[in-house]
Amino acid sequence: MLRRFRAAIAAGLILLAPAAPAADIAGQKMTLPARERTVDVTYFRARSDAPRPSVLLLHGANGFDSQIANYNRYAAALADAGFDAYLVFYYSPGDWQRLTRGDDVFARRFLAWTGLVSDLAADIRKRPDTSGKIGLVGFSNGGTLSGGTAALDPAISAAVIYYGAVPFPLETPVTRLPPLLILHGDADAIIPIEQGRRLAELARSLGGKPELVVYPGERHGFGSRLDSDNGADALSRTIAFLKRELN
């Protein structure tokens, strides 16, 4: 069962259709430091000159290339709402090569990726224009990675999990989680809704009050389809949640 689930995670592509523009904030290509290596990100700066919270967006199994326009629109919408948004390409060149060969990259590299995301968050918190509050928004594989990073890094203030799962590759039991918003379709055949419900149950068992929003009839990958009813609703809920938890 676990092997089948890992295979589903590794195959979990975010299937995105073109989305309507959400904002006119343009992204800036840059690199940020982490202990393992420097990391490519696209930075969408919020309009305010006051200190601002930051949000790191974590992609699904197939990276950014096939749906970069949709991710850009999503990140621009977050920036328009007052968050500095960073699209993080957490794969290394070696990760990408192994992934294309069909290797179980996700389970093998999960802990390294959590450390990388935490390093990026630590660097961002040092910036003079940040408020110090960091949130994560992850899609599919990136949703599971968001939960795992948030479980290990107490400096993560909130996490939004689009059709992710309990962070099963962690080597130690999860003992804490920040506030979570979990968004999942009940017709998801790649990461079934049961995984979203299990994550919510785990958070409740640790004393949290996670928000689980189930979209009837929705399949995998609706999160960045901002021109769809469910995609737009999920973004609206994400912005409201992040404003409450990060401001």
MDAnalysis code that builds the backbone (N, CA, C; Angstrom):
import MDAnalysis as mda
import numpy as np

u = mda.Universe.empty(741, n_residues=247, atom_resindex=np.repeat(np.arange(247), 3), trajectory=True)
u.add_TopologyAttr("name", ["N", "CA", "C"] * 247)
u.add_TopologyAttr("resid", np.arange(1, 248))
u.add_TopologyAttr("resname", ["MET", "LEU", "ARG", "ARG", "PHE", "ARG", "ALA", "ALA", "ILE", "ALA", "ALA", "GLY", "LEU", "ILE", "LEU", "LEU", "ALA", "PRO", "ALA", "ALA", "PRO", "ALA", "ALA", "ASP", "ILE", "ALA", "GLY", "GLN", "LYS", "MET", "THR", "LEU", "PRO", "ALA", "ARG", "GLU", "ARG", "THR", "VAL", "ASP", "VAL", "THR", "TYR", "PHE", "ARG", "ALA", "ARG", "SER", "ASP", "ALA", "PRO", "ARG", "PRO", "SER", "VAL", "LEU", "LEU", "LEU", "HIS", "GLY", "ALA", "ASN", "GLY", "PHE", "ASP", "SER", "GLN", "ILE", "ALA", "ASN", "TYR", "ASN", "ARG", "TYR", "ALA", "ALA", "ALA", "LEU", "ALA", "ASP", "ALA", "GLY", "PHE", "ASP", "ALA", "TYR", "LEU", "VAL", "PHE", "TYR", "TYR", "SER", "PRO", "GLY", "ASP", "TRP", "GLN", "ARG", "LEU", "THR", "ARG", "GLY", "ASP", "ASP", "VAL", "PHE", "ALA", "ARG", "ARG", "PHE", "LEU", "ALA", "TRP", "THR", "GLY", "LEU", "VAL", "SER", "ASP", "LEU", "ALA", "ALA", "ASP", "ILE", "ARG", "LYS", "ARG", "PRO", "ASP", "THR", "SER", "GLY", "LYS", "ILE", "GLY", "LEU", "VAL", "GLY", "PHE", "SER", "ASN", "GLY", "GLY", "THR", "LEU", "SER", "GLY", "GLY", "THR", "ALA", "ALA", "LEU", "ASP", "PRO", "ALA", "ILE", "SER", "ALA", "ALA", "VAL", "ILE", "TYR", "TYR", "GLY", "ALA", "VAL", "PRO", "PHE", "PRO", "LEU", "GLU", "THR", "PRO", "VAL", "THR", "ARG", "LEU", "PRO", "PRO", "LEU", "LEU", "ILE", "LEU", "HIS", "GLY", "ASP", "ALA", "ASP", "ALA", "ILE", "ILE", "PRO", "ILE", "GLU", "GLN", "GLY", "ARG", "ARG", "LEU", "ALA", "GLU", "LEU", "ALA", "ARG", "SER", "LEU", "GLY", "GLY", "LYS", "PRO", "GLU", "LEU", "VAL", "VAL", "TYR", "PRO", "GLY", "GLU", "ARG", "HIS", "GLY", "PHE", "GLY", "SER", "ARG", "LEU", "ASP", "SER", "ASP", "ASN", "GLY", "ALA", "ASP", "ALA", "LEU", "SER", "ARG", "THR", "ILE", "ALA", "PHE", "LEU", "LYS", "ARG", "GLU", "LEU", "ASN"])
u.atoms.positions = np.array([
    [0.837, -1.202, 0.000],
    [0.000, 0.000, 0.000],
    [0.872, 1.252, 0.000],
    [1.905, 1.277, 0.884],
    [2.782, 2.431, 0.958],
    [3.525, 2.621, -0.348],
    [3.990, 1.491, -0.966],
    [4.698, 1.608, -2.239],
    [3.791, 2.194, -3.309],
    [2.504, 1.740, -3.348],
    [1.571, 2.265, -4.330],
    [1.327, 3.748, -4.092],
    [1.229, 4.127, -2.811],
    [0.980, 5.533, -2.502],
    [2.173, 6.392, -2.880],
    [3.413, 5.883, -2.617],
    [4.597, 6.631, -3.023],
    [4.640, 6.807, -4.529],
    [4.263, 5.780, -5.242],
    [4.248, 5.885, -6.705],
    [3.240, 6.935, -7.148],
    [2.095, 6.985, -6.472],
    [1.090, 7.991, -6.822],
    [1.600, 9.385, -6.532],
    [2.287, 9.541, -5.406],
    [2.864, 10.842, -5.066],
    [3.855, 11.260, -6.143],
    [4.746, 10.321, -6.533],
    [5.776, 10.655, -7.509],
    [5.178, 10.985, -8.859],
    [4.051, 10.391, -9.157],
    [3.403, 10.646, -10.448],
    [2.444, 11.815, -10.397],
    [2.285, 12.433, -9.210],
    [1.235, 13.436, -9.032],
    [1.527, 14.735, -9.733],
    [1.022, 14.919, -10.930],
    [1.218, 16.143, -11.692],
    [0.073, 17.093, -11.409],
    [0.399, 18.363, -11.377],
    [-0.641, 19.367, -11.226],
    [-1.139, 19.722, -12.609],
    [-2.342, 19.324, -12.928],
    [-2.884, 19.471, -14.268],
    [-3.628, 20.793, -14.348],
    [-2.989, 21.794, -14.896],
    [-3.528, 23.134, -14.847],
    [-3.944, 23.629, -16.214],
    [-5.089, 24.267, -16.296],
    [-5.530, 24.938, -17.511],
    [-5.169, 26.413, -17.422],
    [-5.144, 27.139, -18.529],
    [-4.818, 28.564, -18.482],
    [-5.749, 29.308, -17.546],
    [-5.181, 30.211, -16.765],
    [-5.955, 30.964, -15.782],
    [-5.998, 32.422, -16.161],
    [-7.046, 33.102, -15.739],
    [-7.154, 34.534, -15.986],
    [-6.145, 35.282, -15.140],
    [-5.570, 36.377, -15.630],
    [-4.599, 37.140, -14.856],
    [-5.193, 37.595, -13.538],
    [-4.412, 37.438, -12.455],
    [-4.896, 37.828, -11.140],
    [-4.354, 39.176, -10.717],
    [-3.205, 39.592, -11.236],
    [-2.590, 40.852, -10.841],
    [-1.503, 41.175, -11.853],
    [-1.043, 42.426, -11.844],
    [-0.034, 42.828, -12.807],
    [1.356, 42.895, -12.176],
    [1.547, 42.301, -11.036],
    [2.862, 42.276, -10.396],
    [3.724, 41.243, -11.100],
    [4.870, 41.676, -11.595],
    [5.755, 40.782, -12.338],
    [6.747, 40.111, -11.402],
    [7.152, 38.896, -11.760],
    [8.125, 38.160, -10.975],
    [9.551, 38.497, -11.377],
    [10.450, 38.362, -10.431],
    [11.872, 38.627, -10.648],
    [12.658, 37.352, -10.372],
    [13.435, 36.887, -11.340],
    [14.267, 35.707, -11.152],
    [15.433, 36.051, -10.223],
    [15.705, 35.151, -9.275],
    [16.808, 35.359, -8.349],
    [17.207, 34.018, -7.750],
    [18.273, 34.010, -6.998],
    [18.676, 32.821, -6.251],
    [18.752, 33.169, -4.772],
    [18.471, 32.178, -3.943],
    [18.577, 32.322, -2.493],
    [19.500, 31.236, -1.952],
    [20.183, 31.517, -0.847],
    [21.138, 30.538, -0.319],
    [20.480, 29.484, 0.557],
    [20.982, 28.267, 0.455],
    [20.651, 27.176, 1.370],
    [21.930, 26.390, 1.601],
    [21.958, 25.610, 2.657],
    [23.197, 24.877, 2.965],
    [23.571, 23.903, 1.865],
    [22.588, 23.283, 1.228],
    [22.897, 22.313, 0.186],
    [23.390, 22.974, -1.095],
    [22.764, 24.082, -1.478],
    [23.086, 24.748, -2.739],
    [22.279, 26.039, -2.807],
    [22.600, 26.878, -3.793],
    [21.732, 28.013, -4.062],
    [20.498, 27.523, -4.813],
    [19.391, 28.214, -4.610],
    [18.098, 27.755, -5.115],
    [17.493, 28.825, -6.015],
    [17.007, 28.400, -7.172],
    [16.318, 29.307, -8.083],
    [14.911, 29.595, -7.575],
    [14.569, 30.874, -7.521],
    [13.221, 31.274, -7.136],
    [12.774, 32.399, -8.069],
    [11.465, 32.588, -8.130],
    [10.899, 33.774, -8.759],
    [10.171, 34.551, -7.673],
    [10.567, 35.812, -7.529],
    [10.113, 36.647, -6.421],
    [9.066, 37.640, -6.910],
    [7.922, 37.650, -6.235],
    [6.848, 38.593, -6.516],
    [6.709, 39.499, -5.288],
    [7.117, 40.740, -5.446],
    [7.160, 41.666, -4.318],
    [5.803, 42.333, -4.116],
    [5.334, 42.335, -2.879],
    [4.107, 43.050, -2.558],
    [4.325, 44.550, -2.737],
    [3.243, 45.289, -2.922],
    [3.358, 46.716, -3.238],
    [3.757, 47.560, -2.032],
    [3.488, 47.103, -0.851],
    [3.729, 47.900, 0.343],
    [5.228, 48.064, 0.619],
    [5.603, 49.222, 1.175],
    [6.976, 49.446, 1.623],
    [7.150, 49.106, 3.102],
    [6.067, 48.806, 3.785],
    [6.148, 48.399, 5.188],
    [6.620, 46.953, 5.273],
    [7.130, 46.506, 6.427],
    [7.514, 45.086, 6.574],
    [6.338, 44.177, 6.268],
    [6.608, 43.100, 5.531],
    [5.544, 42.253, 4.986],
    [5.802, 40.782, 5.312],
    [4.741, 39.983, 5.483],
    [4.920, 38.534, 5.580],
    [5.298, 37.959, 4.224],
    [5.877, 36.778, 4.240],
    [6.334, 36.110, 3.021],
    [5.696, 34.740, 2.901],
    [5.511, 34.305, 1.659],
    [4.920, 33.003, 1.381],
    [5.798, 32.299, 0.358],
    [6.184, 31.060, 0.654],
    [6.936, 30.223, -0.274],
    [5.981, 29.249, -0.934],
    [5.981, 29.206, -2.270],
    [5.133, 28.288, -3.028],
    [5.960, 27.116, -3.518],
    [5.481, 25.904, -3.247],
    [6.207, 24.668, -3.547],
    [5.440, 23.856, -4.583],
    [6.111, 23.545, -5.682],
    [5.495, 22.919, -6.844],
    [5.226, 21.433, -6.620],
    [4.512, 20.847, -7.584],
    [4.238, 19.423, -7.582],
    [5.313, 18.629, -8.291],
    [5.000, 17.384, -8.635],
    [6.013, 16.437, -9.096],
    [6.695, 16.856, -10.383],
    [5.986, 17.539, -11.257],
    [6.588, 17.877, -12.549],
    [7.186, 19.267, -12.585],
    [7.444, 19.844, -11.431],
    [8.119, 21.127, -11.391],
    [7.222, 22.257, -11.846],
    [7.848, 23.298, -12.417],
    [7.121, 24.492, -12.822],
    [6.914, 24.615, -14.320],
    [7.771, 23.993, -15.125],
    [7.853, 24.367, -16.536],
    [6.524, 24.275, -17.274],
    [5.780, 23.197, -17.076],
    [4.583, 22.986, -17.884],
    [3.411, 23.865, -17.473],
    [3.497, 24.518, -16.289],
    [2.387, 25.360, -15.855],
    [2.863, 26.654, -15.209],
    [4.019, 27.156, -15.690],
    [4.601, 28.318, -15.027],
    [3.682, 29.531, -15.098],
    [2.934, 29.713, -16.197],
    [2.056, 30.880, -16.289],
    [1.011, 30.870, -15.175],
    [0.483, 29.699, -14.857],
    [-0.521, 29.600, -13.796],
    [0.076, 29.847, -12.422],
    [1.249, 29.291, -12.171],
    [1.923, 29.572, -10.900],
    [2.252, 31.053, -10.779],
    [2.711, 31.669, -11.876],
    [3.020, 33.098, -11.835],
    [1.793, 33.913, -11.460],
    [0.637, 33.573, -12.041],
    [-0.593, 34.296, -11.724],
    [-0.990, 34.102, -10.260],
    [-0.802, 32.884, -9.789],
    [-1.135, 32.603, -8.388],
    [-0.242, 33.431, -7.459],
    [1.075, 33.416, -7.727],
    [2.006, 34.167, -6.882],
    [1.734, 35.665, -6.966],
    [1.408, 36.169, -8.171],
    [1.093, 37.581, -8.319],
    [-0.139, 37.956, -7.516],
    [-1.113, 37.048, -7.444],
    [-2.312, 37.313, -6.650],
    [-1.966, 37.411, -5.162],
    [-1.067, 36.564, -4.688],
    [-0.631, 36.668, -3.293],
    [0.088, 37.989, -3.044],
    [0.951, 38.381, -3.982],
    [1.658, 39.651, -3.825],
    [0.679, 40.815, -3.830],
    [-0.335, 40.739, -4.677],
    [-1.351, 41.783, -4.738],
    [-2.133, 41.873, -3.428],
    [-2.193, 40.760, -2.694],
    [-2.888, 40.733, -1.405],
    [-1.986, 41.160, -0.245],
    [-0.717, 41.481, -0.534],
    [0.159, 42.008, 0.508],
    [1.254, 41.092, 0.998],
    [1.441, 39.940, 0.344],
    [2.488, 38.995, 0.734],
    [3.619, 39.019, -0.290],
    [4.856, 38.982, 0.177],
    [5.961, 38.696, -0.722],
    [5.900, 37.207, -1.052],
    [5.806, 36.875, -2.326],
    [5.622, 35.485, -2.745],
    [6.861, 35.010, -3.495],
    [7.279, 33.798, -3.183],
    [8.457, 33.199, -3.800],
    [8.076, 31.840, -4.386],
    [8.185, 31.694, -5.699],
    [8.069, 30.379, -6.321],
    [9.412, 29.683, -6.173],
    [9.436, 28.551, -5.502],
    [10.685, 27.863, -5.162],
    [10.831, 26.607, -6.012],
    [11.911, 26.535, -6.802],
    [12.201, 25.312, -7.542],
    [13.155, 24.478, -6.688],
    [12.585, 23.578, -5.885],
    [13.394, 22.868, -4.889],
    [14.136, 21.673, -5.461],
    [13.850, 21.252, -6.686],
    [14.618, 20.166, -7.296],
    [16.039, 20.624, -7.624],
    [17.004, 19.765, -7.388],
    [18.352, 19.955, -7.920],
    [18.408, 19.364, -9.322],
    [19.450, 19.665, -10.115],
    [19.576, 19.006, -11.424],
    [19.575, 17.480, -11.315],
    [20.210, 16.954, -10.274],
    [20.216, 15.505, -10.078],
    [18.838, 14.959, -9.755],
    [18.068, 15.709, -8.951],
    [16.695, 15.297, -8.656],
    [15.896, 15.172, -9.943],
    [16.022, 16.163, -10.796],
    [15.247, 16.190, -12.029],
    [15.625, 15.027, -12.943],
    [16.915, 14.726, -13.032],
    [17.356, 13.606, -13.864],
    [16.808, 12.286, -13.335],
    [16.893, 12.091, -12.023],
    [16.391, 10.839, -11.441],
    [14.878, 10.735, -11.581],
    [14.190, 11.864, -11.451],
    [12.742, 11.861, -11.605],
    [12.347, 11.412, -13.002],
    [13.037, 11.918, -14.019],
    [12.694, 11.547, -15.395],
    [12.991, 10.080, -15.675],
    [13.875, 9.462, -14.874],
    [14.127, 8.025, -15.011],
    [13.100, 7.188, -14.267],
    [12.259, 7.821, -13.486],
    [11.242, 7.096, -12.734],
    [11.689, 6.659, -11.351],
    [12.790, 7.212, -10.839],
    [13.267, 6.843, -9.508],
    [12.347, 7.422, -8.425],
    [12.405, 6.839, -7.237],
    [11.598, 7.297, -6.104],
    [12.297, 8.493, -5.454],
    [12.342, 9.590, -6.166],
    [13.047, 10.768, -5.696],
    [12.368, 11.373, -4.472],
    [11.053, 11.357, -4.456],
    [10.307, 12.040, -3.401],
    [10.678, 11.511, -2.017],
    [10.582, 10.212, -1.817],
    [10.887, 9.647, -0.504],
    [12.364, 9.795, -0.162],
    [13.222, 9.637, -1.158],
    [14.666, 9.694, -0.918],
    [15.130, 11.095, -0.545],
    [14.535, 12.105, -1.128],
    [15.034, 13.474, -0.980],
    [14.163, 14.347, -0.077],
    [13.127, 13.780, 0.491],
    [12.155, 14.580, 1.228],
    [12.808, 15.360, 2.370],
    [13.608, 14.704, 3.190],
    [14.227, 15.388, 4.327],
    [15.172, 16.487, 3.872],
    [15.919, 16.241, 2.801],
    [16.809, 17.276, 2.279],
    [16.005, 18.487, 1.807],
    [14.873, 18.229, 1.164],
    [14.051, 19.345, 0.691],
    [13.456, 20.138, 1.859],
    [13.053, 19.463, 2.933],
    [12.534, 20.213, 4.079],
    [13.608, 21.140, 4.638],
    [14.847, 20.655, 4.701],
    [15.937, 21.497, 5.173],
    [16.185, 22.675, 4.249],
    [16.092, 22.431, 2.956],
    [16.297, 23.492, 1.973],
    [15.240, 24.585, 2.124],
    [13.977, 24.187, 2.249],
    [12.906, 25.176, 2.392],
    [13.082, 25.957, 3.690],
    [13.467, 25.292, 4.761],
    [13.712, 25.990, 6.027],
    [14.860, 26.984, 5.900],
    [15.904, 26.609, 5.165],
    [17.029, 27.526, 4.952],
    [16.579, 28.775, 4.208],
    [15.753, 28.595, 3.181],
    [15.261, 29.747, 2.431],
    [14.426, 30.652, 3.341],
    [13.570, 30.039, 4.144],
    [12.741, 30.825, 5.054],
    [13.604, 31.604, 6.043],
    [14.669, 30.988, 6.537],
    [15.554, 31.662, 7.479],
    [16.247, 32.849, 6.820],
    [16.652, 32.689, 5.560],
    [17.290, 33.805, 4.857],
    [16.303, 34.941, 4.635],
    [15.078, 34.618, 4.254],
    [14.077, 35.659, 4.009],
    [13.770, 36.426, 5.285],
    [13.731, 35.739, 6.420],
    [13.419, 36.414, 7.687],
    [14.469, 37.456, 8.059],
    [15.669, 37.360, 7.517],
    [16.726, 38.337, 7.814],
    [16.577, 39.629, 7.031],
    [15.736, 39.628, 6.033],
    [15.617, 40.797, 5.164],
    [14.931, 41.953, 5.900],
    [15.400, 43.181, 5.664],
    [14.845, 44.307, 6.428],
    [13.389, 44.619, 6.113],
    [12.894, 44.171, 4.948],
    [11.515, 44.501, 4.579],
    [10.527, 43.393, 4.916],
    [10.967, 42.386, 5.653],
    [10.056, 41.303, 6.027],
    [9.572, 41.474, 7.454],
    [8.356, 41.007, 7.711],
    [7.812, 41.040, 9.070],
    [8.330, 39.887, 9.919],
    [8.961, 38.907, 9.277],
    [9.434, 37.722, 9.984],
    [8.468, 36.567, 9.947],
    [7.229, 36.790, 9.504],
    [6.250, 35.710, 9.409],
    [6.383, 35.030, 8.044],
    [6.455, 33.688, 8.050],
    [6.615, 32.906, 6.828],
    [5.494, 31.879, 6.750],
    [4.831, 31.817, 5.597],
    [3.855, 30.779, 5.324],
    [4.276, 29.943, 4.134],
    [3.742, 28.751, 4.038],
    [4.006, 27.854, 2.917],
    [2.701, 27.542, 2.201],
    [2.765, 27.488, 0.874],
    [1.643, 27.005, 0.061],
    [2.205, 25.939, -0.861],
    [1.723, 24.712, -0.725],
    [2.255, 23.615, -1.520],
    [1.171, 22.886, -2.281],
    [1.529, 22.433, -3.484],
    [0.607, 21.741, -4.371],
    [1.060, 20.295, -4.566],
    [0.200, 19.338, -4.259],
    [0.487, 17.919, -4.504],
    [1.742, 17.499, -3.732],
    [2.813, 17.076, -4.426],
    [4.065, 16.770, -3.722],
    [4.491, 17.933, -2.835],
    [4.356, 19.145, -3.387],
    [4.722, 20.321, -2.615],
    [3.830, 20.540, -1.406],
    [2.577, 20.060, -1.469],
    [1.708, 20.129, -0.307],
    [2.197, 19.236, 0.813],
    [2.584, 18.020, 0.455],
    [3.146, 17.109, 1.456],
    [4.451, 17.661, 2.005],
    [5.270, 18.262, 1.131],
    [6.518, 18.885, 1.578],
    [6.247, 20.076, 2.496],
    [5.207, 20.848, 2.216],
    [4.847, 21.952, 3.095],
    [4.522, 21.453, 4.496],
    [3.731, 20.376, 4.571],
    [3.402, 19.826, 5.883],
    [4.622, 19.301, 6.607],
    [5.518, 18.619, 5.875],
    [6.722, 18.093, 6.504],
    [7.648, 19.181, 6.993],
    [7.838, 20.224, 6.181],
    [8.695, 21.334, 6.602],
    [8.107, 22.045, 7.806],
    [6.804, 22.276, 7.774],
    [6.149, 22.952, 8.894],
    [6.210, 22.125, 10.171],
    [6.203, 20.802, 10.045],
    [6.300, 19.944, 11.216],
    [7.677, 20.046, 11.865],
    [8.708, 20.245, 11.050],
    [10.079, 20.259, 11.554],
    [10.573, 21.650, 11.937],
    [10.005, 22.674, 11.349],
    [10.515, 24.036, 11.527],
    [9.493, 24.873, 12.285],
    [9.720, 25.143, 13.572],
    [8.746, 25.913, 14.348],
    [8.629, 27.365, 13.915],
    [9.538, 27.836, 13.059],
    [9.462, 29.216, 12.586],
    [8.467, 29.393, 11.452],
    [7.943, 28.288, 10.901],
    [6.890, 28.374, 9.887],
    [5.572, 28.664, 10.589],
    [4.923, 29.755, 10.215],
    [3.747, 30.214, 10.958],
    [2.443, 29.606, 10.480],
    [2.387, 29.138, 9.233],
    [1.145, 28.584, 8.688],
    [1.477, 27.845, 7.404],
    [0.616, 26.903, 7.022],
    [0.823, 26.153, 5.782],
    [-0.514, 25.871, 5.125],
    [-0.536, 26.023, 3.806],
    [-1.701, 25.687, 2.984],
    [-1.338, 24.460, 2.161],
    [-2.158, 23.426, 2.264],
    [-1.868, 22.135, 1.639],
    [-2.917, 21.873, 0.563],
    [-2.518, 22.039, -0.682],
    [-3.391, 21.661, -1.791],
    [-3.164, 20.190, -2.115],
    [-4.211, 19.383, -1.940],
    [-4.207, 17.954, -2.264],
    [-2.865, 17.280, -1.955],
    [-2.428, 17.438, -0.688],
    [-1.231, 16.768, -0.197],
    [-1.606, 15.639, 0.746],
    [-0.589, 15.153, 1.467],
    [-0.780, 13.987, 2.328],
    [-0.023, 14.176, 3.634],
    [-0.274, 13.284, 4.572],
    [0.554, 13.226, 5.775],
    [2.009, 13.065, 5.344],
    [2.937, 13.800, 5.938],
    [4.344, 13.733, 5.489],
    [5.022, 12.422, 5.890],
    [4.653, 11.362, 5.197],
    [5.096, 10.015, 5.555],
    [6.602, 9.793, 5.445],
    [7.352, 10.540, 4.595],
    [8.793, 10.250, 4.545],
    [9.585, 10.721, 5.759],
    [8.971, 11.473, 6.685],
    [9.706, 11.907, 7.869],
    [10.167, 10.696, 8.673],
    [11.364, 10.787, 9.234],
    [11.933, 9.656, 9.960],
    [11.490, 9.608, 11.411],
    [10.931, 10.679, 11.912],
    [10.454, 10.732, 13.292],
    [8.981, 11.123, 13.300],
    [8.243, 10.745, 14.330],
    [6.828, 11.104, 14.391],
    [6.628, 12.620, 14.424],
    [5.559, 13.059, 13.817],
    [5.212, 14.476, 13.845],
    [4.659, 14.817, 15.228],
    [5.240, 15.828, 15.867],
    [4.809, 16.214, 17.211],
    [4.211, 17.613, 17.256],
    [4.305, 18.355, 16.157],
    [3.730, 19.698, 16.119],
    [3.401, 20.057, 14.673],
    [2.426, 20.929, 14.514],
    [2.086, 21.491, 13.216],
    [1.563, 22.902, 13.445],
    [1.831, 23.825, 12.535],
    [1.243, 25.154, 12.645],
    [-0.199, 25.114, 12.175],
    [-0.897, 26.231, 12.197],
    [-2.232, 26.257, 11.588],
    [-2.181, 25.805, 10.134],
    [-3.137, 24.953, 9.760],
    [-3.181, 24.381, 8.415],
    [-4.503, 24.710, 7.742],
    [-4.420, 24.996, 6.445],
    [-5.586, 25.027, 5.561],
    [-5.370, 23.922, 4.539],
    [-6.273, 22.942, 4.516],
    [-6.147, 21.766, 3.651],
    [-7.258, 21.823, 2.619],
    [-6.877, 21.830, 1.337],
    [-7.815, 21.975, 0.228],
    [-7.715, 20.741, -0.652],
    [-8.831, 20.032, -0.830],
    [-8.761, 18.723, -1.497],
    [-10.074, 18.447, -2.223],
    [-9.991, 17.817, -3.368],
    [-11.180, 17.366, -4.078],
    [-11.511, 15.930, -3.713],
    [-12.801, 15.616, -3.609],
    [-13.153, 14.253, -3.195],
    [-13.143, 13.267, -4.357],
    [-12.837, 13.735, -5.576],
    [-12.687, 12.833, -6.719],
    [-11.222, 12.710, -7.136],
    [-10.321, 13.077, -6.255],
    [-8.882, 13.016, -6.554],
    [-8.441, 11.556, -6.614],
    [-7.974, 11.114, -7.783],
    [-7.524, 9.729, -7.955],
    [-6.025, 9.589, -7.793],
    [-5.283, 10.697, -7.628],
    [-3.822, 10.647, -7.505],
    [-3.413, 10.668, -6.034],
    [-3.914, 11.626, -5.293],
    [-3.754, 11.639, -3.836],
    [-5.172, 11.693, -3.263],
    [-5.722, 10.561, -2.862],
    [-7.139, 10.500, -2.473],
    [-7.464, 11.409, -1.295],
    [-8.718, 11.805, -1.220],
    [-9.188, 12.685, -0.158],
    [-8.898, 12.120, 1.226],
    [-8.806, 10.786, 1.347],
    [-8.495, 10.193, 2.650],
    [-7.172, 10.723, 3.200],
    [-6.238, 11.041, 2.311],
    [-4.961, 11.573, 2.778],
    [-5.129, 12.969, 3.376],
    [-5.952, 13.791, 2.774],
    [-6.229, 15.096, 3.346],
    [-6.921, 14.978, 4.700],
    [-7.847, 14.043, 4.793],
    [-8.544, 13.844, 6.064],
    [-7.592, 13.323, 7.139],
    [-6.674, 12.429, 6.751],
    [-5.687, 11.928, 7.722],
    [-4.795, 13.051, 8.227],
    [-4.408, 13.962, 7.339],
    [-3.586, 15.092, 7.761],
    [-4.346, 15.976, 8.743],
    [-5.609, 16.230, 8.459],
    [-6.417, 17.024, 9.382],
    [-6.555, 16.326, 10.737],
    [-6.748, 15.017, 10.718],
    [-6.844, 14.263, 11.975],
    [-5.548, 14.343, 12.762],
    [-4.418, 14.251, 12.058],
    [-3.129, 14.358, 12.738],
    [-2.995, 15.721, 13.407],
    [-3.329, 16.784, 12.682],
    [-3.223, 18.127, 13.262],
    [-4.122, 18.272, 14.483],
    [-5.342, 17.737, 14.409],
    [-6.245, 17.812, 15.564],
    [-5.700, 17.022, 16.746],
    [-5.068, 15.893, 16.471],
    [-4.510, 15.085, 17.568],
    [-3.380, 15.800, 18.284],
    [-2.767, 16.778, 17.605],
    [-1.678, 17.559, 18.197],
    [-2.174, 18.866, 18.800],
    [-3.487, 19.006, 18.895],
    [-4.065, 20.185, 19.522],
    [-4.387, 21.313, 18.564],
    [-4.226, 21.090, 17.265],
    [-4.513, 22.130, 16.292],
    [-5.966, 22.151, 15.873],
    [-6.322, 23.182, 15.110],
    [-7.667, 23.319, 14.564],
    [-7.562, 23.533, 13.054],
    [-7.182, 22.490, 12.338],
    [-6.999, 22.646, 10.894],
    [-8.318, 22.920, 10.184],
    [-8.229, 23.652, 9.095],
    [-9.384, 23.858, 8.228],
    [-9.268, 22.894, 7.054],
    [-10.222, 22.022, 6.909],
    [-10.275, 21.088, 5.786],
    [-11.450, 21.476, 4.903],
    [-11.157, 21.840, 3.658],
    [-12.187, 22.207, 2.697],
    [-12.198, 21.144, 1.612],
    [-13.316, 20.449, 1.473],
    [-13.459, 19.383, 0.488],
    [-14.339, 19.895, -0.660],
    [-13.837, 19.751, -1.883],
    [-14.560, 20.202, -3.065],
    [-15.231, 18.991, -3.729],
    [-16.551, 18.890, -3.655],
    [-17.249, 17.730, -4.226],
    [-17.017, 17.619, -5.740],
    [-16.666, 16.412, -6.163],
    [-16.476, 16.134, -7.574],
    [-15.190, 16.656, -8.167],
    [-14.360, 17.334, -7.366],
    [-13.136, 17.934, -7.898],
    [-12.004, 16.921, -7.928],
    [-11.191, 17.006, -8.996],
    [-10.058, 16.106, -9.172],
    [-8.760, 16.794, -8.776],
    [-7.664, 16.076, -9.008],
    [-6.336, 16.586, -8.681],
    [-5.986, 17.774, -9.572],
    [-5.336, 18.784, -8.998],
    [-4.746, 19.848, -9.788],
    [-5.591, 21.073, -10.013],
    [-6.671, 21.258, -9.253],
    [-7.538, 22.410, -9.498],
    [-6.971, 23.699, -8.924],
    [-5.959, 23.619, -8.092],
    [-5.552, 24.742, -7.247],
    [-5.184, 26.023, -7.949],
    [-4.499, 25.945, -9.075],
    [-4.088, 27.170, -9.742],
    [-4.935, 27.499, -10.961],
    [-6.043, 26.799, -11.133],
    [-6.959, 27.164, -12.223],
    [-7.830, 28.314, -11.724],
    [-7.271, 29.493, -11.733],
    [-7.925, 30.632, -11.107],
    [-9.175, 31.080, -11.852],
    [-9.372, 30.578, -13.077],
    [-10.579, 30.907, -13.811],
    [-11.720, 29.944, -13.532],
    [-11.460, 28.920, -12.712],
    [-12.519, 27.986, -12.331],
    [-13.110, 28.396, -10.991],
    [-14.355, 27.986, -10.752],
    [-15.004, 28.350, -9.488],
    [-14.224, 27.832, -8.288],
    [-13.809, 26.560, -8.334],
    [-13.120, 25.984, -7.186],
    [-11.715, 26.547, -7.025],
    [-11.022, 26.783, -8.138],
    [-9.698, 27.382, -8.040],
    [-9.750, 28.772, -7.455],
    [-10.718, 29.571, -7.899],
    [-10.865, 30.926, -7.372],
    [-11.274, 30.902, -5.899],
    [-12.167, 29.990, -5.539],
    [-12.586, 29.875, -4.146],
    [-11.411, 29.472, -3.256],
    [-10.603, 28.513, -3.726],
    [-9.451, 28.059, -2.940],
    [-8.445, 29.189, -2.743],
    [-8.200, 29.989, -3.780],
    [-7.289, 31.126, -3.634],
    [-7.842, 32.132, -2.641],
    [-9.133, 32.429, -2.719],
    [-9.742, 33.371, -1.782],
    [-9.606, 32.885, -0.344],
    [-9.849, 31.585, -0.139],
    [-9.699, 31.023, 1.200],
    [-8.243, 31.077, 1.659],
    [-7.317, 30.822, 0.725],
    [-5.893, 30.862, 1.066],
    [-5.480, 32.256, 1.514],
    [-5.890, 33.274, 0.768],
    [-5.526, 34.641, 1.124],
    [-6.114, 35.020, 2.478],
    [-7.372, 34.681, 2.721],
    [-7.997, 35.005, 4.007],
    [-7.282, 34.297, 5.158],
    [-6.944, 33.020, 4.946],
    [-6.243, 32.243, 5.967],
    [-4.870, 32.839, 6.257],
    [-4.110, 33.156, 5.214],
    [-2.763, 33.695, 5.407],
    [-2.800, 35.081, 6.049],
    [-3.778, 35.880, 5.691],
    [-3.892, 37.194, 6.332],
    [-4.157, 37.035, 7.829],
    [-4.996, 36.088, 8.177],
    [-5.308, 35.866, 9.590],
    [-4.093, 35.344, 10.359],
    [-3.312, 34.430, 9.756],
    [-2.238, 33.770, 10.473],
    [-0.894, 34.482, 10.384],
    [-0.690, 35.302, 9.370],
    [0.634, 35.909, 9.172],
    [0.683, 37.402, 9.494],
    [-0.471, 38.056, 9.528],
    [-0.467, 39.500, 9.790],
    [-0.535, 39.799, 11.279],
])
